[in-house]
């Protein structure tokens, strides 16, 4: 009988280092012939593409509609991608998941409503929260060439971080990682936590 895989999620503010570490995890899995799938939210599917248009201010809708789109994207993502890969025995690593919806959504939506929307989605085996200051995140964002997204503004990120901090402390499957450390140190911590599961 094939061993069931694991579901690992990377969470944190824009600029916290999740995307960089996702690439490091991929390299490690490839070197060690570990069966895996790397993915992200919002996805690149039709719903995810619409979300990205909103985040880049190329299309507008109200805040509740945006959060419902995130959940629709997640539901499809789980059904067509994440759950089948876990059942095939893969380590699935996702850049952003439920915490992101609640933390970023908390800017304009009620947290209880957001939690209710996400209540029945699959829970990760491990969530790694990159605890990185707003100042550091903005410095990293400003070094990029691409257009700033809707949430990449200081006042919004301060509120988002407060919600992230609360969520990460209330979940026993979440490990808080110091995102201010070097890329190498952060990755060493990630590997230790992945190896535990």
C-alpha positions as CSV (number, residue, x, y, z in Angstrom):
1,X,0.0,0.0,0.0
2,X,1.4,3.4,-1.0
3,X,2.2,5.8,1.9
4,X,0.1,8.9,1.9
5,X,1.9,12.1,1.3
6,X,2.2,15.3,3.4
7,X,0.8,18.8,3.0
8,X,3.1,21.6,3.9
9,X,2.2,25.3,3.7
10,X,4.5,28.4,3.6
11,X,2.9,31.6,5.0
12,X,4.0,35.2,5.5
13,X,3.7,38.7,4.2
14,X,4.7,39.6,0.7
15,X,8.5,39.9,0.8
16,X,8.8,37.5,3.8
17,X,10.8,34.9,1.8
18,X,8.2,32.2,1.1
19,X,8.8,32.1,-2.7
20,X,12.6,32.0,-2.3
21,X,12.4,29.1,0.1
22,X,9.9,27.3,-2.1
23,X,12.6,27.2,-4.7
24,X,15.2,25.9,-2.1
25,X,12.8,23.2,-1.0
26,X,12.3,22.1,-4.7
27,X,16.1,21.9,-5.2
28,X,16.4,19.8,-2.0
29,X,13.6,17.4,-3.0
30,X,15.0,17.0,-6.5
31,X,18.5,16.2,-5.2
32,X,17.2,13.6,-2.8
33,X,14.6,12.1,-5.2
34,X,11.7,12.9,-2.9
35,X,8.3,12.6,-4.7
36,X,6.8,16.1,-4.5
37,X,4.6,18.8,-5.9
38,X,5.2,22.5,-5.4
39,X,2.2,24.9,-5.9
40,X,0.9,28.2,-4.9
41,X,-2.2,30.3,-4.3
42,X,-3.8,32.1,-6.0
43,X,-3.3,29.5,-8.7
44,X,-2.7,30.1,-12.4
45,X,-6.1,28.6,-13.3
46,X,-9.0,30.8,-14.5
47,X,-10.2,31.9,-11.0
48,X,-6.6,32.5,-9.9
49,X,-5.9,34.6,-13.0
50,X,-9.0,36.8,-12.2
51,X,-7.7,37.2,-8.6
52,X,-4.3,38.4,-9.9
53,X,-6.0,40.9,-12.1
54,X,-7.8,42.4,-9.1
55,X,-4.5,42.4,-7.0
56,X,-2.7,44.2,-9.8
57,X,-5.6,46.7,-9.9
58,X,-6.5,45.8,-13.5
59,X,-10.1,44.8,-12.5
60,X,-12.2,45.7,-9.5
61,X,-14.8,44.0,-7.3
62,X,-15.9,44.4,-3.7
63,X,-13.9,42.9,-0.8
64,X,-16.3,40.0,0.0
65,X,-16.4,39.0,-3.6
66,X,-12.6,38.9,-3.7
67,X,-12.5,36.6,-0.7
68,X,-15.1,34.3,-2.2
69,X,-13.0,34.1,-5.3
70,X,-10.0,33.0,-3.2
71,X,-12.1,30.3,-1.6
72,X,-13.4,29.1,-5.0
73,X,-9.8,29.0,-6.3
74,X,-8.8,27.0,-3.2
75,X,-11.6,24.5,-3.5
76,X,-10.7,23.8,-7.1
77,X,-7.0,23.7,-6.3
78,X,-7.6,21.1,-3.6
79,X,-9.8,18.9,-5.7
80,X,-7.8,18.9,-8.9
81,X,-4.2,19.3,-7.6
82,X,-3.4,19.1,-3.9
83,X,-5.5,16.1,-2.7
84,X,-4.7,13.8,-5.7
85,X,-1.0,14.5,-5.2
86,X,-1.1,13.7,-1.4
87,X,-3.0,10.5,-2.2
88,X,-0.2,9.6,-4.6
89,X,2.3,9.8,-1.7
90,X,3.8,13.2,-2.7
91,X,5.0,15.9,-0.4
92,X,2.9,18.9,-1.5
93,X,4.3,22.3,-0.6
94,X,2.0,25.3,-1.2
95,X,3.1,28.9,-1.1
96,X,0.2,30.6,0.7
97,X,-3.1,29.0,1.9
98,X,-5.8,29.7,4.4
99,X,-3.8,32.0,6.7
100,X,-3.3,34.3,3.7
101,X,-7.0,34.6,3.0
102,X,-7.8,35.4,6.6
103,X,-4.8,37.7,7.2
104,X,-5.1,39.8,4.0
105,X,-8.9,39.6,4.0
106,X,-9.0,41.0,7.6
107,X,-8.1,44.4,6.2
108,X,-11.7,44.9,5.1
109,X,-13.7,41.8,6.1
110,X,-14.8,40.3,9.4
111,X,-12.3,37.6,10.6
112,X,-15.1,35.3,11.9
113,X,-16.7,35.4,8.5
114,X,-13.4,34.6,6.8
115,X,-12.7,31.7,9.2
116,X,-16.2,30.3,8.6
117,X,-15.5,30.4,4.8
118,X,-12.3,28.4,5.2
119,X,-13.4,26.1,8.1
120,X,-13.8,22.9,6.1
121,X,-10.8,23.0,3.8
122,X,-8.0,20.5,4.3
123,X,-5.7,21.3,7.2
124,X,-2.0,21.2,6.5
125,X,0.3,18.7,8.3
126,X,2.7,21.6,8.8
127,X,2.5,25.3,8.3
128,X,5.7,27.4,8.3
129,X,5.0,31.0,9.2
130,X,7.8,33.4,8.1
131,X,7.7,36.1,10.8
132,X,9.3,39.0,9.0
133,X,8.9,42.7,9.9
134,X,6.9,45.0,7.7
135,X,10.0,47.2,7.2
136,X,12.1,44.3,5.9
137,X,9.3,43.1,3.6
138,X,8.8,46.5,2.1
139,X,12.6,46.8,1.5
140,X,12.5,43.5,-0.4
141,X,9.3,44.4,-2.3
142,X,10.9,47.7,-3.4
143,X,13.9,45.9,-4.9
144,X,11.6,44.1,-7.3
145,X,11.0,45.4,-10.8
146,X,7.4,44.3,-11.0
147,X,4.3,46.4,-10.3
148,X,3.2,46.7,-6.7
149,X,0.0,44.7,-5.8
150,X,-3.0,45.9,-3.9
151,X,-1.8,44.6,-0.5
152,X,1.9,45.8,-0.8
153,X,1.4,49.0,1.2
154,X,2.7,49.7,4.7
155,X,-0.6,50.4,6.5
156,X,-2.2,47.3,5.0
157,X,0.8,45.1,5.8
158,X,0.9,46.2,9.4
159,X,-2.7,45.1,9.9
160,X,-2.1,41.8,8.0
161,X,0.9,41.0,10.1
162,X,-1.1,41.4,13.3
163,X,-3.6,38.9,12.1
164,X,-0.9,36.5,10.9
165,X,0.8,36.7,14.3
166,X,-2.5,35.7,16.1
167,X,-3.3,32.9,13.7
168,X,0.2,31.4,13.9
169,X,0.1,31.3,17.7
170,X,-3.2,29.5,17.9
171,X,-2.3,26.5,15.7
172,X,-0.3,23.5,17.0
173,X,0.7,22.5,13.5
174,X,2.3,25.9,12.8
175,X,6.0,26.6,13.3
176,X,7.1,30.3,13.5
177,X,10.3,31.0,11.6
178,X,12.4,34.1,12.0
179,X,12.2,35.6,8.5
180,X,14.9,38.1,9.4
181,X,17.6,35.4,9.4
182,X,19.8,34.6,6.4
183,X,18.3,32.6,3.5
184,X,20.6,29.7,4.5
185,X,19.6,29.8,8.2
186,X,15.9,29.9,7.4
187,X,16.3,27.0,5.0
188,X,18.1,24.9,7.7
189,X,15.2,25.5,10.0
190,X,12.7,24.5,7.3
191,X,14.4,21.2,6.7
192,X,14.5,20.3,10.4
193,X,10.7,20.9,10.6
194,X,9.9,19.0,7.4
195,X,12.0,16.1,8.6
196,X,10.0,15.9,11.8
197,X,6.9,15.0,9.8
